[in-house]
Amino acid sequence: MADGALRGTRLGSTSYESDAGVDFAPRRMTTYDCPAGHETTMPFAEEAEIPYDWECATCGQPATLRDGVEPERKPEKPARTHWDMLLERRSIPELEELLDERLALLRARRGEGVRRSA
């Protein structure tokens, strides 16, 4: 904090704002049920798109919207790994050839390719 900029106030504990004269957005209470039998109620704005899934506030399991229609799910593409992207650019024989070249280069640097006599 810069040289006592907010000296004398308790940060985060006291709000000097009031709700007088504030018009809140209209709310809609939605209820989610989890497989363990817990019930989670969340307020959403009237114009908000209500999600079908929500995390249970009690146990953290995925809860579903009560009286909601499950949306059609798109099939998820599996994550592309580094190996998958590498195989898109090179074939296995090319990769083996590159590996042999790099190993030969490393062995030459270490002197392993040259036999030393005692």
BELRA-V772384 format. One record per residue. N is the residue number from 1. SS is DSSP state (H for helix, E for strand, C for the rest). OMEGA is omega as a letter, one per 30 degrees, with the letter a starting at -180 (none if undefined). Layout:
<<N/SS/OMEGA> <N/SS/OMEGA>>
This chain:
<<1/C/a> <2/C/l> <3/C/l> <4/C/a> <5/C/a> <6/C/a> <7/C/l> <8/C/l> <9/C/l> <10/C/a> <11/C/l> <12/C/a> <13/C/a> <14/C/l> <15/C/l> <16/C/l> <17/C/l> <18/C/l> <19/C/a> <20/C/l> <21/C/a> <22/C/l> <23/C/l> <24/C/l> <25/C/l> <26/C/a> <27/E/l> <28/E/l> <29/E/l> <30/E/a> <31/E/l> <32/E/l> <33/E/l> <34/E/a> <35/C/a> <36/C/l> <37/C/l> <38/C/a> <39/E/l> <40/E/l> <41/E/a> <42/E/l> <43/E/l> <44/E/l> <45/E/a> <46/C/a> <47/C/a> <48/C/l> <49/C/a> <50/C/l> <51/C/a> <52/C/a> <53/E/l> <54/E/l> <55/E/l> <56/C/a> <57/C/a> <58/C/a> <59/C/l> <60/C/l> <61/C/l> <62/E/l> <63/E/a> <64/E/a> <65/E/l> <66/C/a> <67/C/l> <68/C/l> <69/C/a> <70/C/l> <71/C/l> <72/C/a> <73/C/l> <74/C/l> <75/C/a> <76/C/l> <77/C/l> <78/C/a> <79/C/l> <80/C/l> <81/C/l> <82/H/a> <83/H/l> <84/H/a> <85/H/l> <86/H/l> <87/H/l> <88/H/a> <89/H/a> <90/C/l> <91/C/a> <92/H/l> <93/H/l> <94/H/l> <95/H/l> <96/H/l> <97/H/l> <98/H/l> <99/H/l> <100/H/l> <101/H/a> <102/H/l> <103/H/l> <104/H/l> <105/H/l> <106/H/l> <107/H/l> <108/H/l> <109/H/a> <110/H/a> <111/C/a> <112/C/a> <113/C/a> <114/C/l> <115/C/l> <116/C/l> <117/C/a> <118/C/none>>
